[in-house]
Amino acid sequence: MMMTLATQMHPGGWNDGGDPPAFWPVFPITFGLFWLAVLGTGFYLVRRRLAGGRAAAATAAPAESGPLAKAQSILAERFARGEIDEDEYLMRMSALRNGG
C-alpha cells in the first residue's frame, strides 16, 4: 500500500514524469562546434604567423644583397628572353662576380 501511494504521488522518470525536451541535442552539438571553432582559429593564427615569417624572410633577402643581385637578375632575364647568347651571359656574369 505504501508503494502504491508513493508511485501515485511521484511517478518518477525524467522531469517528474515528462518527456525530455526536444532541444536537448542542441547543447552537446553547440559545445562541440564551439571547441572546433576555437581550435580552428588557433590553427589559422599559428599558420598565419609561420607563413608571415617566411614571407618576410623571402622579401628581405633580395633587398639585403643590393645592386649586385639586381644586376644578376636583369642579366638572367635578358638571357632567358634571348637578347644575349650564352657566351655573353657567362662573360658578363663572371665580370659581375669578380667586380670588374
N, C-alpha and C positions, 0 to 999 in steps of 0.2 A: 504494500500500500504506500509506503514512503517513497518507493521508487517511482510509482505512478505519479505521485504529486510532484516529485522533483522534475520529471520529464515534461510535465504539463506546464510547469512554471518557467522552466528554462530548457527549451528543446535542444540547445547546443548547435553546433555547426558554425559555419562562417558568418560572422557579423550577426550574431543572435538568430541564426536560422535562415538568413537571407542568402542569396547567391552572391558570389564575388562580383565586384563591379566589372563592367565590360572593358574599362580602360586600363586594367592592371598591367598589360604588356607594355604600355607606353613608358613606364618608369625604367625598366631594365634596358629597353631599346634606346631611350634618351641618354641614359647613363653611359652605355657603350659608345654611342655616337659622340658624346662629349669627349671621352678619352681618345677616340680616334682623331677627333679634331685637334686635341692638344698634342698628340704625338705627330700628326701630320704637320702642324705648324712648327713644331720643334725641328723636324726633319728638314722642312723647307728653309728655315733660318740657318741651320748648320750648312746645308748645301750652298746657300747663297753666300755665306761668309767664305767658304772654301773657294768657290768659283770667283768671288771678288778678289781674293788674294792672288789667284793665278792670273786674272786679267790685268791686275795692277803690275805684276811682275813682267808680263809679256809686253805691256806698253812702255815700261820703264827701261827695258833692255836696249832697244834701239836708240833711245834718247841719250843713254849714257855713253854709247860708243862714238857718237858725234858725227862729224862730217865724213870721216873715212868710211863708215858703214853706209852712209847715204851715197857716196860716190861709187862704192862697190855694188850697191843695189841698182843704181842707174846703169852702170856698165853691164850688169847681168840682164837687165831689162832690154837694153839695146841688142845684146847678143841673142836673146830669146826672140826678139822681133825680126832678126836677120839683118839689122843695119850694119853690123860688123861681123867679120868672119872669126873663126876660132883662133887663128894666129894673132890677130889684132887684139882679141879679147884677152888671151893669155899674156901678151906683151904689156897691155895696159894694167892688167890685174897685178902682175909682178911689179910694175912701176909703182902702183899704189901701195903695195905691201912693203916695198923697200924704201918708200918715202921719196922717190925721185921722180 
